[in-house]
Amino acid sequence: VETATMTCLESLPAKSNLWLLLGGKDKGLPWNQLRGLGSYSQIKFVFFGDVRMTIQKKSDLTGPAFSGIKDALDFVKAHAQKGDTVLLS
């Protein structure tokens, strides 16, 4: 996740955002390793699925949380600007 996210960040135009959707079912991933991503103002975090609260707690990242991916995608669609990138993880 972190490597893919960093690759996306490096390729973004200067004023674009990266919408990072994190979630799904709990697979025991090391979510705490994402903590450093919170320092990037270009990343907008959106959480979804059964593991959404676990990710927020373990990563210390903030953003809206949804029970399903459809609601998360609808939120991003309503808030993303032209030129933004969406990464599903």
N, CA and C atoms as an extended XYZ file, in Angstrom:
267
Properties=species:S:1:pos:R:3:atomname:S:1:resname:S:1:resid:I:1 pbc="F F F"
N         0.830       -1.191        0.000 N   VAL     1
C         0.000        0.000        0.000 CA  VAL     1
C         0.870        1.249        0.000 C   VAL     1
N         1.820        1.308        0.907 N   GLU     2
C         2.620        2.521        1.020 CA  GLU     2
C         3.425        2.787       -0.248 C   GLU     2
N         4.012        1.764       -0.855 N   THR     3
C         4.803        1.937       -2.068 CA  THR     3
C         3.931        2.451       -3.207 C   THR     3
N         2.755        1.859       -3.390 N   ALA     4
C         1.845        2.313       -4.448 CA  ALA     4
C         1.404        3.748       -4.193 C   ALA     4
N         1.143        4.068       -2.935 N   THR     5
C         0.710        5.424       -2.588 CA  THR     5
C         1.813        6.431       -2.879 C   THR     5
N         3.028        6.117       -2.517 N   MET     6
C         4.134        7.031       -2.755 CA  MET     6
C         4.373        7.227       -4.257 C   MET     6
N         4.229        6.177       -5.037 N   THR     7
C         4.378        6.287       -6.484 CA  THR     7
C         3.322        7.233       -7.051 C   THR     7
N         2.089        7.105       -6.569 N   CYS     8
C         1.022        8.010       -7.012 CA  CYS     8
C         1.321        9.445       -6.615 C   CYS     8
N         1.760        9.643       -5.397 N   LEU     9
C         2.075       11.001       -4.921 CA  LEU     9
C         3.143       11.663       -5.781 C   LEU     9
N         4.168       10.917       -6.115 N   GLU    10
C         5.270       11.459       -6.903 CA  GLU    10
C         4.844       11.835       -8.313 C   GLU    10
N         3.785       11.213       -8.815 N   SER    11
C         3.353       11.489      -10.180 CA  SER    11
C         2.230       12.524      -10.263 C   SER    11
N         1.743       12.992       -9.118 N   LEU    12
C         0.640       13.955       -9.124 CA  LEU    12
C         1.101       15.347       -9.540 C   LEU    12
N         0.266       16.047      -10.284 N   PRO    13
C         0.535       17.470      -10.516 CA  PRO    13
C         0.523       18.202       -9.176 C   PRO    13
N         1.192       19.313       -9.101 N   ALA    14
C         1.423       20.028       -7.835 CA  ALA    14
C         0.158       20.291       -7.017 C   ALA    14
N        -0.926       20.648       -7.635 N   LYS    15
C        -2.119       21.027       -6.867 CA  LYS    15
C        -3.209       19.966       -6.879 C   LYS    15
N        -2.866       18.758       -7.224 N   SER    16
C        -3.846       17.679       -7.261 CA  SER    16
C        -3.841       16.904       -5.950 C   SER    16
N        -4.967       16.280       -5.670 N   ASN    17
C        -5.095       15.438       -4.488 CA  ASN    17
C        -5.072       13.974       -4.863 C   ASN    17
N        -4.691       13.165       -3.906 N   LEU    18
C        -4.771       11.721       -4.022 CA  LEU    18
C        -5.825       11.253       -3.041 C   LEU    18
N        -6.891       10.676       -3.543 N   TRP    19
C        -7.954       10.114       -2.708 CA  TRP    19
C        -7.616        8.650       -2.485 C   TRP    19
N        -7.244        8.316       -1.267 N   LEU    20
C        -6.818        6.962       -0.940 CA  LEU    20
C        -7.943        6.253       -0.204 C   LEU    20
N        -8.537        5.266       -0.869 N   LEU    21
C        -9.611        4.473       -0.274 CA  LEU    21
C        -8.999        3.238        0.373 C   LEU    21
N        -9.210        3.111        1.661 N   LEU    22
C        -8.648        2.010        2.440 CA  LEU    22
C        -9.773        1.230        3.088 C   LEU    22
N        -9.772       -0.088        2.900 N   GLY    23
C       -10.811       -0.847        3.565 CA  GLY    23
C       -11.011       -2.235        3.014 C   GLY    23
N       -12.202       -2.734        3.282 N   GLY    24
C       -12.560       -4.083        2.898 CA  GLY    24
C       -12.716       -4.948        4.130 C   GLY    24
N       -12.284       -6.186        3.997 N   LYS    25
C       -12.345       -7.126        5.118 CA  LYS    25
C       -10.995       -7.140        5.821 C   LYS    25
N       -11.014       -7.419        7.101 N   ASP    26
C        -9.781       -7.432        7.879 CA  ASP    26
C        -8.915       -8.623        7.492 C   ASP    26
N        -7.737       -8.324        6.965 N   LYS    27
C        -6.778       -9.360        6.571 CA  LYS    27
C        -5.540       -9.319        7.460 C   LYS    27
N        -5.630       -8.573        8.564 N   GLY    28
C        -4.518       -8.484        9.496 CA  GLY    28
C        -3.310       -7.740        8.945 C   GLY    28
N        -3.524       -6.789        8.054 N   LEU    29
C        -2.420       -6.035        7.466 CA  LEU    29
C        -1.822       -5.066        8.487 C   LEU    29
N        -0.562       -4.692        8.301 N   PRO    30
C         0.113       -3.790        9.245 CA  PRO    30
C        -0.259       -2.321        9.005 C   PRO    30
N        -1.472       -1.970        9.349 N   TRP    31
C        -1.989       -0.622        9.087 CA  TRP    31
C        -1.177        0.458        9.779 C   TRP    31
N        -0.513        0.132       10.875 N   ASN    32
C         0.288        1.119       11.588 CA  ASN    32
C         1.426        1.658       10.716 C   ASN    32
N         1.825        0.935        9.685 N   GLN    33
C         2.898        1.385        8.802 CA  GLN    33
C         2.476        2.562        7.919 C   GLN    33
N         1.197        2.876        7.917 N   LEU    34
C         0.699        3.999        7.103 CA  LEU    34
C         0.735        5.332        7.845 C   LEU    34
N         1.100        5.331        9.102 N   ARG    35
C         1.062        6.556        9.909 CA  ARG    35
C         1.742        7.746        9.245 C   ARG    35
N         2.878        7.529        8.624 N   GLY    36
C         3.627        8.619        8.012 CA  GLY    36
C         2.893        9.314        6.875 C   GLY    36
N         1.916        8.646        6.286 N   LEU    37
C         1.183        9.251        5.176 CA  LEU    37
C         0.315       10.423        5.633 C   LEU    37
N         0.024       10.492        6.912 N   GLY    38
C        -0.797       11.582        7.430 CA  GLY    38
C        -0.149       12.945        7.286 C   GLY    38
N         1.153       12.976        7.057 N   SER    39
C         1.857       14.258        6.929 CA  SER    39
C         1.740       14.860        5.524 C   SER    39
N         1.154       14.127        4.589 N   TYR    40
C         0.995       14.626        3.223 CA  TYR    40
C        -0.388       15.251        3.058 C   TYR    40
N        -0.415       16.552        2.890 N   SER    41
C        -1.704       17.248        2.779 CA  SER    41
C        -2.440       16.898        1.494 C   SER    41
N        -1.739       16.376        0.498 N   GLN    42
C        -2.388       16.022       -0.766 CA  GLN    42
C        -3.204       14.741       -0.661 C   GLN    42
N        -2.983       13.940        0.376 N   ILE    43
C        -3.710       12.678        0.494 CA  ILE    43
C        -4.988       12.894        1.295 C   ILE    43
N        -6.090       12.487        0.706 N   LYS    44
C        -7.395       12.519        1.360 CA  LYS    44
C        -7.792       11.070        1.624 C   LYS    44
N        -7.924       10.703        2.869 N   PHE    45
C        -8.211        9.324        3.245 CA  PHE    45
C        -9.710        9.086        3.354 C   PHE    45
N       -10.160        7.975        2.790 N   VAL    46
C       -11.550        7.548        2.878 CA  VAL    46
C       -11.524        6.068        3.251 C   VAL    46
N       -12.256        5.707        4.312 N   PHE    47
C       -12.237        4.352        4.842 CA  PHE    47
C       -13.578        3.673        4.581 C   PHE    47
N       -13.522        2.360        4.350 N   PHE    48
C       -14.765        1.635        4.070 CA  PHE    48
C       -14.646        0.184        4.521 C   PHE    48
N       -15.792       -0.454        4.641 N   GLY    49
C       -15.835       -1.883        4.918 CA  GLY    49
C       -15.690       -2.247        6.380 C   GLY    49
N       -15.597       -3.546        6.604 N   ASP    50
C       -15.519       -4.077        7.966 CA  ASP    50
C       -14.293       -3.588        8.726 C   ASP    50
N       -13.218       -3.292        8.027 N   VAL    51
C       -11.959       -2.953        8.684 CA  VAL    51
C       -11.746       -1.440        8.838 C   VAL    51
N       -12.709       -0.641        8.452 N   ARG    52
C       -12.530        0.811        8.425 CA  ARG    52
C       -12.094        1.401        9.758 C   ARG    52
N       -12.720        0.995       10.849 N   MET    53
C       -12.376        1.563       12.154 CA  MET    53
C       -11.012        1.063       12.634 C   MET    53
N       -10.685       -0.164       12.302 N   THR    54
C        -9.374       -0.720       12.657 CA  THR    54
C        -8.262        0.056       11.974 C   THR    54
N        -8.460        0.364       10.700 N   ILE    55
C        -7.444        1.119        9.958 CA  ILE    55
C        -7.253        2.489       10.587 C   ILE    55
N        -8.343        3.178       10.870 N   GLN    56
C        -8.236        4.506       11.460 CA  GLN    56
C        -7.508        4.454       12.796 C   GLN    56
N        -7.836        3.492       13.609 N   LYS    57
C        -7.227        3.377       14.934 CA  LYS    57
C        -5.737        3.048       14.844 C   LYS    57
N        -5.382        2.068       14.029 N   LYS    58
C        -3.985        1.624       13.953 CA  LYS    58
C        -3.086        2.573       13.174 C   LYS    58
N        -3.652        3.319       12.234 N   SER    59
C        -2.836        4.201       11.400 CA  SER    59
C        -2.821        5.652       11.896 C   SER    59
N        -3.745        6.004       12.767 N   ASP    60
C        -3.906        7.387       13.229 CA  ASP    60
C        -4.250        8.340       12.087 C   ASP    60
N        -4.805        7.810       11.003 N   LEU    61
C        -5.222        8.640        9.881 CA  LEU    61
C        -6.688        9.024       10.064 C   LEU    61
N        -7.066       10.170        9.516 N   THR    62
C        -8.439       10.635        9.659 CA  THR    62
C        -9.087       10.814        8.292 C   THR    62
N       -10.398       10.692        8.301 N   GLY    63
C       -11.183       10.868        7.096 CA  GLY    63
C       -12.536       10.229        7.298 C   GLY    63
N       -13.426       10.430        6.358 N   PRO    64
C       -14.753        9.835        6.486 CA  PRO    64
C       -14.690        8.317        6.365 C   PRO    64
N       -15.632        7.651        7.039 N   ALA    65
C       -15.686        6.186        7.023 CA  ALA    65
C       -17.090        5.738        6.625 C   ALA    65
N       -17.139        4.713        5.786 N   PHE    66
C       -18.405        4.206        5.263 CA  PHE    66
C       -18.456        2.695        5.406 C   PHE    66
N       -19.659        2.178        5.584 N   SER    67
C       -19.788        0.727        5.742 CA  SER    67
C       -19.500       -0.024        4.449 C   SER    67
N       -19.771        0.591        3.304 N   GLY    68
C       -19.554       -0.083        2.028 CA  GLY    68
C       -18.756        0.754        1.049 C   GLY    68
N       -18.199        0.094        0.065 N   ILE    69
C       -17.372        0.777       -0.925 CA  ILE    69
C       -18.196        1.720       -1.803 C   ILE    69
N       -19.452        1.374       -2.068 N   LYS    70
C       -20.277        2.245       -2.909 CA  LYS    70
C       -20.431        3.625       -2.295 C   LYS    70
N       -20.711        3.677       -0.995 N   ASP    71
C       -20.850        4.972       -0.328 CA  ASP    71
C       -19.525        5.733       -0.327 C   ASP    71
N       -18.425        5.010       -0.153 N   ALA    72
C       -17.109        5.649       -0.179 CA  ALA    72
C       -16.822        6.246       -1.556 C   ALA    72
N       -17.126        5.496       -2.603 N   LEU    73
C       -16.912        5.989       -3.959 CA  LEU    73
C       -17.833        7.155       -4.297 C   LEU    73
N       -19.067        7.094       -3.832 N   ASP    74
C       -19.992        8.216       -4.043 CA  ASP    74
C       -19.452        9.484       -3.380 C   ASP    74
N       -18.888        9.349       -2.179 N   PHE    75
C       -18.303       10.498       -1.480 CA  PHE    75
C       -17.147       11.085       -2.291 C   PHE    75
N       -16.266       10.233       -2.751 N   VAL    76
C       -15.116       10.706       -3.526 CA  VAL    76
C       -15.584       11.370       -4.812 C   VAL    76
N       -16.530       10.752       -5.472 N   LYS    77
C       -17.054       11.320       -6.718 CA  LYS    77
C       -17.620       12.726       -6.488 C   LYS    77
N       -18.256       12.927       -5.357 N   ALA    78
C       -18.850       14.229       -5.050 CA  ALA    78
C       -17.810       15.277       -4.645 C   ALA    78
N       -16.640       14.846       -4.181 N   HIS    79
C       -15.654       15.790       -3.644 CA  HIS    79
C       -14.368       15.928       -4.455 C   HIS    79
N       -14.043       14.974       -5.277 N   ALA    80
C       -12.807       15.039       -6.054 CA  ALA    80
C       -12.914       16.113       -7.134 C   ALA    80
N       -11.785       16.710       -7.431 N   GLN    81
C       -11.714       17.756       -8.447 CA  GLN    81
C       -11.040       17.199       -9.697 C   GLN    81
N       -11.241       17.858      -10.808 N   LYS    82
C       -10.588       17.466      -12.060 CA  LYS    82
C        -9.081       17.442      -11.818 C   LYS    82
N        -8.440       16.353      -12.242 N   GLY    83
C        -7.000       16.218      -12.078 CA  GLY    83
C        -6.605       15.421      -10.841 C   GLY    83
N        -7.546       15.181       -9.936 N   ASP    84
C        -7.250       14.362       -8.757 CA  ASP    84
C        -7.094       12.890       -9.167 C   ASP    84
N        -6.444       12.125       -8.317 N   THR    85
C        -6.251       10.700       -8.543 CA  THR    85
C        -6.940        9.930       -7.435 C   THR    85
N        -7.559        8.797       -7.785 N   VAL    86
C        -8.206        7.938       -6.808 CA  VAL    86
C        -7.471        6.611       -6.799 C   VAL    86
N        -7.050        6.176       -5.602 N   LEU    87
C        -6.344        4.917       -5.452 CA  LEU    87
C        -7.116        4.034       -4.480 C   LEU    87
N        -7.512        2.866       -4.954 N   LEU    88
C        -8.221        1.911       -4.132 CA  LEU    88
C        -7.219        0.911       -3.606 C   LEU    88
N        -7.188        0.781       -2.283 N   SER    89
C        -6.234       -0.148       -1.683 CA  SER    89
C        -6.952       -1.147       -0.824 C   SER    89
